[in-house]
Amino acid sequence: TAIRSRVQVRKFQTTGCPANPFNPTEAAAQLLGFFFNTNATVPGNATSDVIAGVGLRRHSDSTDSPDVLEVFYFVGLCSDPDCANNQPIGSGVLGTATTGQWVRLLVQWDKDQHRFIFQRGTQPPVFVTYDGFSDTAAPGFQLKSLDAIQFVANCAGDPHLSTRPVGMVDALFDNVFVNESTIP
């Protein structure tokens, strides 16, 4: 029901497409989980699974200093069998961090209160509640993970492209805890 870890992004690269500003490249290090299904669970099928995550990311269209990352969290409802698309339930930002900085992150499912809890270090927790969803079925994807991910912008047909889009992140995860041991 919970994951807590220290995360450090050592380096990253995000190069996007000037002709496609609506689809920036993203590089992220995150804690992610599939927590429950709102419908009838189909093993191996994430449709109607609720996912939640917290992490450090950088978008290619960021106007922050070159070593600044965003600390983010999200909850989504999977729309397809592999959860390539999801309907946002809630998301936000827990501030910024810099390359090389260790950041302690927490994502926790509080089933009794129908909410997710996100926390950065000792800052006050942030909550995303969900209403109108059944949370009694197991998720179709039985997965909790520590991820280094990238989403690379699609620049097909851009005649002004001088460099190819790139998304890369080099991250470390340390002091990983799960379930009740994650409570400070």
N, C-alpha and C positions, 0 to 999 in steps of 0.2 A: 504493500500500500504506500510505500515511501522510498525515496532515494535521496541520499545526501552525499555530496562529494566536494572536494576542493578541485578547482579547474584552473589551469594556466594555459593561455594561448601564447605559445612561444613565437610564432610568426604566422602570417597569413598573406594572401594576395587575392584581391578582387578587382578584376578588370571587366567592365561591362561593355555595352554597345551604345554609343552616343545616339544612334538612330532609333533605339528602343528604350527610352527612359522609363517605361512602365514595367519593365522586366529586368531589374538590376541583378547582377551577380551577387550571390551571398556565400560567405564562408562562416561556419559556426562549429562550436564545440558545445554539446548539450547533454543533459540527462533527459531521457524520454521513456514514457511508459504507455502501454495500452492497458487501461484499467477496468473497463466493463463494457458490455454491449447493451444498447437500449432496446433491443428487439430480441429475436430468437438467435442465439449463437450458432454460427456455422464454423466449425473448426477450420482454421487456415484461411478464413474469409473475414477481412476487417470491416466490411460494410456494417455500419451502425456502431462500431467500436468508438469509445471516447478515449482520446489520447491527450496527454498533458506533458509539457516539458519546460525546462528552464535552461538557459545557457548564455554563452557569450557569442556575439556575431558582429560581422561587419558587412555592409552593403557597398557595392561599387559606387553608388551615388551619394555616399556619406560626405558631409561637409566638415566633419570633425577632423582634428589633427590626425596625421597618418598612423599613430600608434594607439588610437582610441577605439575601443569596442563597446557595443551596447550590451547591457545585461537585460535579457528579455525572458518573458514567460508566455505560455499560451495553453489553451484548452480547445480542442476541436472534435467534431463529430465526423468520422470517416464516411465518405460518400461512395467509395468503390472498394472492390475486394482487396486491393493492395494498399489502400489509404494514400494513393498518390494525390487525391483531392480530399479536402475536408471543409466542412462548414464551421467557421469560427464560432466558438461559444464565449470566449473571453481571452484577452491578451493585454500585455502592457510592458513597461520598461521599469527596471529596478535600478536605473542609473547607468554609469559608464565604468569601465575598467581600462587598464592599459596593457599593452603587450608585456608579458613577463610577470604580471601581477597575479598572485594566487587569490581566487575568489571562492568562498564556500557557498554552495547552492543547495537548495532543498526544494523538492516537489513531493507533496503528500496528498493522498486521497483521503478525505474525511467523509466517509460514507454516511455516518450518522447525521451530519449537518448538510449533506448534499452539496459539497464544495471541495475545491482543491486549495491547498495552501502552498504558497511560494515564499521563499525567504532567501535573502542574500546576507550572509554573515550574521551579525547580531541586529540588523535592522528589523523594524517591526514587520511581521508577516503581512502578505497581501493575499486576499481571498478571491476566488472566482467561483460563484455559486451557479448551480444548474437546476433549473426547475422544469417540470414537464417531461422529464426523462426517467424511465425505469432504470435502476442501477443494480438489479438483482442478478443479471446474467453475466457469466464470465465473458471476457473478450474473445473474439475469434482468433486474434493474434495473441498468443501468450508470450509477450515480449516486454522486457524492461532493458534499457540499454544506455551505454555511454557512447556518444557518437561524435565523430569528426565528419561533418557533411559539407557539401557545397551544391549550390544550384547555379548553373552557369547560364547566362543570358543567351538567347537565340539571336544571332546576328545574320542569319541567312539573307542573302541578297543585299547587304549593306555595301554600296560601292565606295564608301568613305572609310572603310575599316582599315586602319593601318596596323593594328595589333589584334590578335585573336583574343576573345574573352577567356578569362582564367579565374577559377575559384579554387583556393587551396588553403588549408589550415593545418598547422602543426600544434597539437595540444597534448597536455598531460593531465591525467586524472589521479588523485591521491586521496587516501582516507575515505574510501567508499563504504557507505553504510546502507543497509536496507531494513525496511519494516520498523519495528518499535525502537531499534537501536538508533534510529535517525533523530529521535526527539532530543533536543538539547537538554 
